Amino acid sequence: MEFETVIGLEIHAQLKTKSKIFCGCSTEFGAPPNTHTCQVCLGMPGVLPVLNKKVVEYSIKMGLATGSTINTFNQFARKNYFYPDLPKGYQTSQFDLPIVEFGKVEIEVDGKQKVVGITRMHMEEDAGKLIHDDRKPVSYVDLNRTGTPLLEIVSEPDMRSPEEAYAYLRKVHAILRYLDICDGNMQEGSFRCDANISLRPFGQEEFGIRTELKNMNSFKNVQAALEYEERRQRDVLLDGGKVVQETLLWDADRNRTESMRGKEEAHDYRYFPCPDLIPVVIDEEWIEEIRKTLPELPDARKERFISDYALPEYDAGILTASRDLADYFEAAVESGGKAKKVSNWIMTELLRELKGEDVTTCRVKPEQLGALLQMVDEGTISGKIAKTVFLDMMESGKDPGLVVKEKNLLQVSDQGELLALVREIIAANPGQVEEFKGGKTKLMGYFVGQLMQKTQGKANPKVANELFAGELNK
């Protein structure tokens, strides 16, 4: 029996506000435990929350960027459950009246376009964090994260493979970063994802029993966890068993899922409207003001890179997947680099040396890369020398001109200086000369290589080819 995979994602994006959603405590990451807290986020008796206006603005931005409906009347609710990192015994969230509904995100997998629907987005506060001690049976509670603002983005169950889920997650991450409303750092927990996955026989409309995957802190882990769970559920069904609806944790070290608890439903949380917060009423005029501030988004920027810079679709897709990388590319081009050459260098030399780090951490500024490639175009240095210069720049952060000067790497283009070396190489290789004259023209590369060795790679390749051609064809 063949099965169809059905996947839906719940993304929790921490919004980039300076203070928490209902109080003035800092949201800065990395502070000593329990120092960014107050009576409000700790849920002390008699305190009242006050909604952070920026949280509403950022939520509207994400709604507009995904073509969603902005609900001008929305409401906070209490989500009731007990956990040690939830000091109030409930989470202030939204339930039946969220701020955003009915959006869409376009993805591409294996060259095919697909639209993934967004069911809803709602504002809520984050819980704290439990820190477990491996040496003894003790857990510590850090409540710094309690009350930081989250936007939960719930997709429709429209994805049919882990690859589609990966592409969707990447796209939502990119949109949030383009809007500059979430830093997207999965390691710090500011971009988190829970995944629901089920299988059903092909042709069946009714969904199968789903499981929920948690504890995935990277894009690769999300895809790996879904691939594992897809295989596990298929094996269970083929053996005549039944999938149990439960919440699973992903163990990245062992590459497998582990049961955490039974899956909760909405009624388990006993939602009811939050009595401490009045409904949120949004003016249409404010929505239009926010719409005017939207930046160029990934899909539009990709199309512009293809049309304005004559880049292949593949290049444009890589460069615009990250706003910072797209900005880097454009700045390098504006500094004198030719678009296709800049694109090639970013996708090969730069991304290889970054080893997954964000381009904002790179010591080579885009203006420096543009200047380096301009030196190659002008014949000041060769392409091979440029790679050596680039590696030095990655370590030192120095301008390319300074590196070339300090290491004496200027390209030798003087015909008189090179001609003497060309004649010396020809005289030293009579056998190869006869083979070349006999029609083995590929030996030109051998002769030029000999010259490059003698000049430590500084000979101008174009001039070298011209001189050898002239001497060999006499």
C-alpha positions in Angstrom: 0.0 0.0 0.0 1.3 3.5 -0.9 0.8 6.3 1.5 0.6 10.1 1.2 2.4 12.2 3.8 0.6 15.2 5.3 2.6 17.8 7.2 1.7 21.0 8.9 4.1 23.3 10.8 3.7 25.6 13.8 6.4 28.2 13.9 7.2 30.3 16.9 9.0 33.5 16.0 10.3 35.8 18.8 9.6 39.3 17.7 12.5 41.8 17.8 11.1 44.2 20.4 13.4 45.7 23.1 10.9 44.9 25.8 8.5 42.1 26.6 4.9 41.8 25.4 3.1 42.9 28.6 5.8 44.7 30.6 9.0 46.8 30.3 11.6 44.0 31.0 14.4 43.6 28.5 14.3 40.8 25.9 18.1 40.8 25.5 19.5 37.3 25.2 22.2 36.0 27.5 21.6 37.9 30.7 22.2 36.1 34.1 19.3 33.9 35.0 16.2 35.5 36.4 17.5 39.1 36.0 15.1 40.3 33.3 12.0 39.8 35.3 9.4 41.8 37.2 6.1 41.4 39.0 4.1 41.5 35.8 6.0 38.8 33.8 6.2 36.7 37.0 2.5 36.9 37.5 2.5 38.4 41.0 -1.0 39.0 42.5 -2.6 42.4 41.7 -0.5 43.2 38.6 -2.0 44.1 35.2 -0.4 43.5 31.8 -0.1 46.4 29.2 0.2 45.4 25.5 3.4 46.4 23.7 2.3 48.2 20.5 5.3 47.1 18.5 4.2 43.5 18.9 0.9 44.4 17.1 2.8 46.3 14.4 5.2 43.5 13.7 2.3 41.0 13.6 0.5 43.1 11.0 3.7 43.4 9.0 4.0 39.6 8.7 0.3 39.3 7.9 0.6 41.8 5.0 3.8 40.2 3.7 2.0 36.9 3.4 -1.2 38.3 1.8 -3.2 37.4 4.9 -6.3 38.9 6.4 -5.7 41.3 9.3 -8.5 41.0 11.8 -9.1 44.6 13.0 -10.9 43.1 16.1 -8.9 40.4 17.9 -8.6 39.2 21.4 -6.2 37.7 23.9 -7.1 34.5 25.7 -5.7 32.4 28.6 -4.2 29.1 27.7 -4.3 27.1 30.9 -1.7 24.4 31.7 0.8 23.7 34.4 4.6 23.6 33.8 7.4 24.7 36.1 8.6 27.4 33.7 5.1 29.0 33.5 4.8 31.1 36.7 1.2 32.2 36.2 -0.2 28.7 35.5 -1.5 30.0 32.1 -0.1 31.5 29.0 -1.6 34.7 27.5 -2.2 33.9 23.9 -4.9 34.2 21.3 -7.5 31.5 20.4 -10.7 32.0 18.4 -10.0 35.7 17.5 -6.3 35.9 16.3 -4.8 39.0 14.7 -4.0 37.3 11.4 -5.7 34.6 9.3 -5.8 33.0 5.8 -2.4 33.8 4.3 -0.1 32.0 1.9 3.6 31.3 1.2 5.0 30.2 -2.1 7.7 27.6 -2.1 9.8 25.8 -4.8 10.9 22.2 -4.6 12.6 20.3 -7.4 11.8 23.2 -9.8 8.0 23.0 -9.0 6.1 25.9 -7.4 3.6 25.3 -4.7 1.5 27.4 -2.4 1.3 26.6 1.3 -1.7 28.1 3.1 -1.4 29.8 6.5 -4.3 29.1 8.8 -3.6 31.8 11.4 -1.0 33.9 13.1 -1.4 34.9 16.7 0.4 36.9 19.3 1.4 35.3 22.6 3.9 35.4 25.4 6.8 32.9 25.7 7.3 30.7 28.7 10.6 30.4 30.7 13.3 27.8 30.3 14.2 24.7 32.2 17.9 23.9 32.6 18.7 20.3 33.5 21.7 19.3 35.6 23.3 16.2 34.1 25.2 15.4 37.4 22.2 15.2 39.7 18.4 14.9 39.4 17.7 18.6 39.6 16.3 21.2 37.1 16.7 24.9 37.3 14.2 27.5 36.1 15.3 30.7 34.2 12.4 33.1 33.7 14.2 35.7 31.7 12.4 34.4 28.5 9.0 34.5 30.2 6.9 37.2 28.6 9.0 37.7 25.5 6.7 38.3 22.5 6.0 35.5 20.1 4.2 35.3 16.8 2.9 31.8 16.2 2.5 31.0 12.6 0.3 28.0 11.9 0.3 26.5 8.4 -2.4 24.5 6.7 -1.5 20.8 6.4 -0.5 21.4 2.8 3.0 20.0 2.7 3.4 16.5 1.3 7.1 15.8 2.0 9.9 16.7 4.4 11.5 18.6 1.5 8.5 20.8 1.2 8.4 21.4 4.9 12.1 22.4 4.8 11.4 24.8 1.9 8.4 26.4 3.7 10.4 26.8 6.9 13.2 28.5 5.0 10.8 30.8 3.2 9.0 31.9 6.4 12.4 32.5 8.1 13.5 34.6 5.1 10.4 36.7 5.2 10.7 37.4 8.9 14.4 38.4 8.4 13.5 40.6 5.4 10.9 42.4 7.5 13.5 42.7 10.3 11.0 41.6 12.9 12.7 38.4 14.1 16.5 37.6 14.2 15.7 34.0 13.2 18.3 32.5 15.5 17.3 28.9 16.1 20.2 28.2 18.5 19.0 30.9 20.8 15.4 29.8 20.5 14.1 32.9 18.8 12.9 30.8 15.8 11.4 27.5 16.8 9.2 24.9 15.0 6.9 22.1 15.9 5.8 19.8 13.1 2.6 17.7 12.8 2.9 14.7 10.5 0.5 11.9 9.5 0.2 9.4 6.7 -2.9 8.3 4.8 -3.5 5.9 1.8 -3.4 7.7 -1.5 -6.9 8.8 -2.5 -8.2 9.0 1.0 -9.6 12.4 2.0 -9.6 11.8 5.8 -6.3 12.6 7.6 -4.4 9.9 9.4 -3.5 9.9 13.1 -0.8 12.6 13.5 2.2 13.0 15.8 3.8 16.2 16.8 7.5 16.7 16.7 9.4 19.1 19.1 12.9 19.9 20.1 14.2 20.7 16.6 16.8 23.5 16.6 18.0 23.6 13.0 16.5 23.4 9.5 18.3 20.1 8.9 17.0 18.6 12.1 13.4 19.5 11.1 13.9 17.7 7.8 15.7 14.7 9.4 13.0 14.3 12.1 10.2 14.4 9.5 12.0 11.9 7.3 12.5 9.5 10.3 8.9 9.9 11.5 7.6 9.4 7.9 9.5 6.0 7.7 8.4 5.0 11.2 4.7 5.6 10.6 4.8 3.8 7.3 6.4 0.8 8.9 3.7 0.8 11.7 0.9 1.0 9.1 2.4 -1.7 6.8 2.7 -4.0 9.8 -1.0 -3.6 10.5 -0.5 -1.4 13.6 -2.0 2.0 14.5 -0.1 5.3 14.9 -0.6 6.7 18.4 -1.4 10.4 18.6 1.4 11.8 20.8 4.1 14.5 21.1 7.6 13.3 20.2 11.0 14.7 20.9 13.7 14.6 18.3 17.0 13.1 19.5 19.6 14.6 17.1 22.5 12.5 18.6 20.7 9.2 18.0 18.7 10.3 14.9 15.4 9.1 16.2 12.2 10.3 17.9 11.2 9.6 21.5 7.8 9.8 23.1 7.3 12.8 25.4 3.5 12.8 26.2 0.1 12.4 24.7 -0.9 15.1 22.2 -3.1 17.8 23.7 -6.2 19.3 22.0 -7.5 22.8 22.3 -10.1 21.8 24.9 -7.4 20.5 27.1 -6.2 24.0 27.6 -9.6 25.4 28.7 -9.2 28.7 26.7 -11.2 31.7 27.8 -10.9 35.4 27.0 -8.2 37.1 29.1 -10.0 39.3 31.7 -7.0 41.6 32.2 -6.7 42.7 28.5 -9.3 44.5 26.4 -9.9 43.4 22.8 -7.4 44.8 20.3 -9.0 47.1 17.8 -6.9 48.1 14.8 -7.5 51.1 12.6 -7.5 50.5 8.9 -5.4 53.7 8.4 -2.7 52.2 10.6 -2.6 49.1 8.6 -2.1 51.1 5.4 0.7 53.1 7.1 2.4 49.8 8.0 1.9 48.5 4.4 3.9 51.5 3.1 6.9 50.4 5.2 7.2 46.9 3.8 10.5 46.2 2.2 11.1 44.4 -1.0 10.4 40.7 -0.2 12.4 37.6 -1.3 10.3 36.7 -4.4 10.2 40.2 -5.7 14.0 40.7 -5.1 14.7 37.4 -6.9 12.8 38.5 -10.0 14.6 41.9 -9.9 18.0 40.2 -9.7 17.2 38.1 -12.7 16.0 41.1 -14.8 18.3 43.9 -13.6 21.6 41.9 -13.2 20.9 39.2 -15.8 21.6 36.5 -13.2 20.5 32.9 -13.7 17.5 31.9 -11.6 19.6 29.6 -9.5 22.0 32.4 -8.6 19.2 34.8 -7.8 17.5 32.2 -5.6 20.7 31.6 -3.5 21.5 35.3 -3.2 18.0 36.4 -2.1 17.3 33.6 0.3 18.9 35.9 2.9 18.3 39.6 3.1 21.9 40.2 4.4 23.4 38.1 1.5 21.3 40.0 -1.0 22.4 43.3 0.5 26.0 42.1 0.4 25.7 41.2 -3.3 24.2 44.6 -4.3 26.8 46.6 -2.3 29.7 44.6 -4.0 28.2 45.3 -7.5 27.8 49.0 -6.7 31.5 49.0 -5.7 32.6 48.0 -9.1 32.2 44.2 -9.3 30.5 42.7 -12.3 27.2 41.1 -11.3 27.9 37.5 -12.5 31.5 37.5 -11.2 30.3 38.8 -7.8 27.6 36.1 -7.7 30.1 33.4 -8.6 32.5 34.6 -5.9 29.8 34.8 -3.2 28.4 31.3 -4.0 31.9 29.7 -4.1 34.7 31.5 -2.3 32.7 33.5 0.3 30.1 30.9 1.4 32.8 28.2 1.6 34.9 30.3 3.9 31.9 31.4 6.0 31.2 27.8 6.8 27.5 28.5 7.6 28.2 31.7 9.5 26.1 34.8 8.8 27.5 37.1 6.1 27.3 40.0 8.6 30.2 38.4 10.5 32.4 38.4 7.4 35.6 40.5 7.7 35.6 41.1 3.9 33.2 44.0 3.4 31.2 44.0 0.1 33.0 47.1 -1.0 36.3 45.2 -0.6 35.1 42.3 -2.6 33.9 44.6 -5.4 37.4 46.3 -5.4 39.1 42.9 -5.5 37.2 41.8 -8.6 37.7 45.1 -10.2 41.5 44.6 -9.9 41.1 41.3 -11.7 39.1 42.9 -14.5 41.8 45.6 -14.9 44.6 43.1 -15.1 46.2 44.3 -11.9 46.1 40.7 -10.5 45.2 37.3 -11.9 42.1 35.4 -10.9 44.3 32.8 -9.2 46.2 35.5 -7.2 42.8 37.0 -6.3 41.9 33.9 -4.4 45.1 34.1 -2.4 44.4 37.8 -1.7 40.8 37.0 -0.7 41.9 34.4 1.9 44.3 36.9 3.4 41.4 39.5 3.5 39.2 36.9 5.3 41.8 36.7 8.1 43.0 40.3 8.2 40.1 42.4 7.0 42.6 44.5 4.9 41.7 46.2 1.6 42.8 44.1 -1.5 45.2 46.8 -2.7 47.1 46.8 0.6 47.4 43.0 0.6 48.6 43.0 -3.0 51.2 45.7 -2.2 52.4 44.0 1.0 52.9 40.6 -0.7 54.1 42.0 -4.0 51.4 40.2 -6.0 51.0 42.7 -8.8 50.4 40.9 -12.1 53.3 41.0 -14.6 52.1 42.3 -18.0 55.3 43.8 -19.3 55.9 42.0 -22.7 59.6 42.5 -22.7 60.0 41.0 -19.2 57.8 38.0 -20.0 59.2 37.4 -23.5 62.6 36.5 -22.2 61.0 33.9 -19.9 58.9 32.6 -22.8 61.9 32.0 -25.0 63.8 30.3 -22.1 60.9 27.9 -21.6 60.6 27.1 -25.3 64.3 26.4 -25.5 64.1 24.1 -22.5 61.3 22.0 -23.9 62.1 21.1 -27.5 60.1 17.8 -27.4 56.9 19.6 -26.4 57.6 22.3 -29.0 57.7 19.7 -31.7 54.5 18.0 -30.5 52.8 21.4 -30.4 53.8 22.2 -34.0 52.6 18.7 -34.9 49.1 19.6 -33.9 49.0 19.0 -30.1 47.7 22.5 -29.3 46.6 21.6 -25.8 50.3 21.8 -24.8 49.7 25.6 -24.8 48.4 25.1 -21.2 51.7 23.3 -20.3 53.8 26.2 -21.6 51.7 28.9 -19.8 51.8 26.8 -16.6 55.6 26.7 -16.8 55.6 30.5 -17.0 53.2 30.8 -14.1 55.6 28.7 -12.0 58.6 31.0 -12.8 56.6 34.1 -12.0 54.9 32.6 -8.9 51.5 33.0 -10.6 51.9 36.7 -11.4 52.2 36.5 -15.2 49.2 38.0 -17.1 47.6 34.8 -18.6 46.3 36.7 -21.7 49.7 38.2 -22.5 51.4 34.8 -21.8 49.1 33.1 -24.3 49.8 35.7 -26.9 53.6 35.6 -26.5 53.7 31.8 -26.6 51.4 31.7 -29.7 53.7 34.2 -31.4 56.9 32.4 -30.7 55.6 28.8 -31.3 54.0 29.7 -34.6 57.1 31.4 -36.1 
